[in-house]
Amino acid sequence: AINTYFKSSGLDIRNTLLIQEDENITELLPMYYFPKYDVPLLMVKHCFFGDSISQGAQVPDKPTNVIASCFDSGMYYVADKTMGGSSIKYTLEQLLKMDEKEMKSFNLFTIQHGTNCAMGANAESEAIIPTETFADIPYTYGDNIQVNTIKEHLDRFGTDVFSVFCKCIEYIRYYNLRAKVILITVPEMTQRPMEETNVNIKKIAKLYGLDVIDAAS
């Protein structure tokens, strides 16, 4: 499904090499250098967030990384942040641990969670999402309350799943507008019905103008 998505969008990563700024050169192994070029071609860097369901594994301690295996190019690197039994709140925790340089080093972020992040039909209406976005920082709201940092901005969001999904996207985009961000729906292999969750994932994607890989279909 992932390779199909990239092919249909003209972004088949197996034939894509990205030239980035030299800030990331020290992170690469010599095998990724091409001496015939003056500027080394750097591998596509992808940060995947998800849980054990996202990996295609029913048993969390024996995951088979389906996402990573879809990208079989030697120029492709997946920084897999998957953890069995994790929720979208774990993704946010991982993002907040990254500094600005690390956030900017990725070309692609994908987020896919399973039954640990179920959302109901009223998820969007019950979510707490400020009118302002990451792009408005710094800004004032209410009785002249000042927001100067991305973390102060995120504190205004709710703690529900829908809101935390939005927090993750806001944080990624604040530090890295260049990277592509893609949401992935929950596959039907799960034992728990996730139709409403997948509807909400698509709503979040629409809210931010993101693409969705519909793994459920």
C-alpha positions as CSV (number, residue, x, y, z in Angstrom):
1,A,0.0,0.0,0.0
2,I,2.8,2.4,0.8
3,N,4.7,1.8,-2.4
4,T,1.5,2.2,-4.3
5,Y,0.9,5.5,-2.6
6,F,4.3,6.8,-3.5
7,K,4.0,5.6,-7.1
8,S,0.7,7.2,-7.6
9,S,2.0,10.5,-6.3
10,G,5.2,10.3,-8.3
11,L,7.3,9.9,-5.2
12,D,8.6,6.4,-5.5
13,I,11.3,6.5,-2.9
14,R,13.3,3.7,-4.5
15,N,14.2,6.1,-7.3
16,T,14.4,9.2,-5.1
17,L,17.7,10.7,-3.8
18,L,17.5,13.9,-1.8
19,I,20.3,16.3,-1.4
20,Q,20.1,18.0,2.0
21,E,22.2,20.6,3.8
22,D,25.5,19.3,5.1
23,E,24.3,19.4,8.8
24,N,23.4,15.7,8.5
25,I,26.5,14.4,6.8
26,T,28.0,13.2,10.1
27,E,25.0,11.0,10.8
28,L,25.7,8.8,7.7
29,L,27.8,5.7,7.2
30,P,30.5,5.8,4.5
31,M,28.5,3.3,2.4
32,Y,26.0,6.1,1.7
33,Y,28.6,8.4,0.1
34,F,29.1,8.7,-3.6
35,P,32.6,10.0,-4.3
36,K,31.9,11.0,-7.9
37,Y,29.7,13.8,-6.6
38,D,31.0,17.0,-5.1
39,V,28.1,16.9,-2.6
40,P,27.2,13.6,-1.0
41,L,23.7,12.3,-1.8
42,L,22.1,11.7,1.6
43,M,19.6,8.9,2.3
44,V,15.9,9.6,2.7
45,K,15.3,9.8,6.5
46,H,11.9,8.7,7.7
47,C,10.5,8.8,11.3
48,F,7.7,6.3,11.8
49,F,5.6,6.5,14.9
50,G,3.2,3.7,15.8
51,D,2.4,0.8,18.0
52,S,2.5,-3.0,17.6
53,I,-0.6,-3.1,15.4
54,S,1.1,-0.6,13.1
55,Q,4.0,-3.1,12.6
56,G,1.6,-5.8,11.6
57,A,2.3,-7.9,14.7
58,Q,-0.3,-9.4,16.9
59,V,2.4,-10.2,19.5
60,P,4.2,-7.0,20.6
61,D,7.4,-8.7,21.6
62,K,7.8,-10.3,18.1
63,P,7.3,-7.4,15.7
64,T,7.8,-7.6,12.0
65,N,8.3,-4.1,10.8
66,V,6.0,-3.9,7.8
67,I,6.5,-0.2,7.4
68,A,10.3,-0.4,7.1
69,S,10.2,-3.5,4.8
70,C,8.1,-1.5,2.3
71,F,11.1,0.8,1.8
72,D,13.8,-1.5,0.5
73,S,16.2,1.0,-1.0
74,G,19.7,1.2,0.4
75,M,19.3,5.0,0.4
76,Y,16.4,4.8,2.8
77,Y,16.5,4.9,6.6
78,V,13.5,4.5,8.9
79,A,13.9,5.8,12.5
80,D,11.3,3.5,13.9
81,K,9.6,4.9,17.0
82,T,7.2,2.0,17.3
83,M,6.5,0.4,20.7
84,G,4.1,-2.4,21.6
85,G,1.2,-1.1,23.7
86,S,2.0,2.5,23.0
87,S,-0.5,5.3,22.4
88,I,-0.4,8.6,20.4
89,K,0.7,10.2,23.7
90,Y,3.9,8.2,23.5
91,T,4.5,9.7,20.0
92,L,4.2,13.2,21.5
93,E,6.6,12.3,24.2
94,Q,9.1,11.0,21.6
95,L,8.7,14.2,19.6
96,L,9.3,16.5,22.6
97,K,12.6,14.7,23.3
98,M,13.9,15.6,19.9
99,D,15.8,18.8,19.5
100,E,15.4,21.2,16.6
101,K,18.3,19.8,14.6
102,E,17.0,16.2,14.8
103,M,13.5,17.3,13.9
104,K,14.8,19.1,10.8
105,S,16.8,16.1,9.7
106,F,13.8,14.0,8.6
107,N,12.3,14.2,5.1
108,L,9.2,12.2,6.1
109,F,7.1,11.6,9.2
110,T,4.3,8.9,9.3
111,I,2.0,8.3,12.2
112,Q,-0.1,5.1,12.6
113,H,-1.6,3.7,15.8
114,G,-3.8,0.8,16.6
115,T,-6.3,-0.1,19.2
116,N,-4.5,1.9,21.9
117,C,-5.8,5.1,20.2
118,A,-9.4,4.4,19.6
119,M,-11.6,7.4,18.9
120,G,-15.4,7.6,19.0
121,A,-17.9,9.4,16.8
122,N,-17.7,12.6,18.9
123,A,-14.0,12.8,19.0
124,E,-13.7,15.9,16.9
125,S,-16.4,17.9,18.8
126,E,-15.0,16.9,22.1
127,A,-11.4,17.8,21.2
128,I,-9.8,21.1,22.4
129,I,-7.9,22.7,19.6
130,P,-6.9,26.4,19.6
131,T,-7.9,28.7,16.8
132,E,-4.3,29.7,16.4
133,T,-1.7,27.3,14.9
134,F,2.0,26.8,15.2
135,A,2.4,29.3,12.4
136,D,1.0,32.1,14.6
137,I,3.6,31.8,17.3
138,P,4.2,34.3,19.0
139,Y,0.6,35.4,19.6
140,T,-1.8,36.5,22.2
141,Y,-5.2,35.2,23.1
142,G,-7.9,35.6,25.7
143,D,-7.1,38.4,28.2
144,N,-3.9,39.3,26.5
145,I,-2.2,35.9,27.4
146,Q,1.1,35.6,25.5
147,V,2.3,32.4,23.8
148,N,5.9,32.6,22.8
149,T,7.0,28.9,22.4
150,I,5.6,25.8,20.7
151,K,5.3,24.0,24.1
152,E,3.2,26.9,25.4
153,H,1.0,26.5,22.3
154,L,0.7,22.8,22.8
155,D,-0.4,23.3,26.4
156,R,-3.6,24.9,25.1
157,F,-4.7,21.6,23.5
158,G,-6.8,18.9,25.1
159,T,-5.3,15.6,26.3
160,D,-7.8,13.4,24.3
161,V,-6.6,11.3,21.4
162,F,-7.9,13.7,18.7
163,S,-6.2,16.7,20.3
164,V,-2.9,14.8,20.8
165,F,-2.8,13.8,17.2
166,C,-3.1,17.5,16.3
167,K,-0.4,18.3,18.9
168,C,2.0,15.9,17.1
169,I,1.4,17.4,13.7
170,E,1.7,21.0,15.1
171,Y,5.1,20.1,16.7
172,I,6.4,18.5,13.6
173,R,5.4,21.3,11.3
174,Y,6.7,24.0,13.7
175,Y,10.2,22.6,13.3
176,N,10.1,21.1,9.9
177,L,7.8,22.5,7.2
178,R,10.0,20.9,4.5
179,A,9.2,17.3,5.6
180,K,6.1,15.4,4.3
181,V,3.7,14.3,7.0
182,I,1.4,11.3,6.3
183,L,-1.2,9.7,8.5
184,I,-2.0,6.0,8.2
185,T,-5.3,4.4,9.1
186,V,-5.6,1.3,11.3
187,P,-5.7,-1.9,9.3
188,E,-8.7,-4.2,9.6
189,M,-6.5,-7.0,11.0
190,T,-7.2,-5.7,14.5
191,Q,-9.7,-7.6,16.7
192,R,-11.4,-4.3,17.8
193,P,-13.5,-2.4,15.3
194,M,-11.7,0.8,14.4
195,E,-14.0,2.4,11.8
196,E,-14.8,5.5,13.8
197,T,-11.1,5.9,14.6
198,N,-10.2,5.8,11.0
199,V,-12.8,8.4,10.1
200,N,-11.3,10.7,12.7
201,I,-7.8,10.1,11.4
202,K,-9.0,11.3,8.0
203,K,-10.7,14.3,9.6
204,I,-7.4,15.2,11.3
205,A,-5.5,14.9,8.0
206,K,-8.1,17.1,6.2
207,L,-7.8,19.7,9.0
208,Y,-4.0,20.0,8.3
209,G,-4.0,19.3,4.6
210,L,-2.2,16.0,5.0
211,D,-2.2,12.9,2.9
212,V,-3.6,9.6,4.3
213,I,-2.5,6.0,3.4
214,D,-5.7,4.0,4.0
215,A,-4.3,0.8,5.3
216,A,-7.8,-0.2,6.4
217,S,-8.9,-0.7,2.8
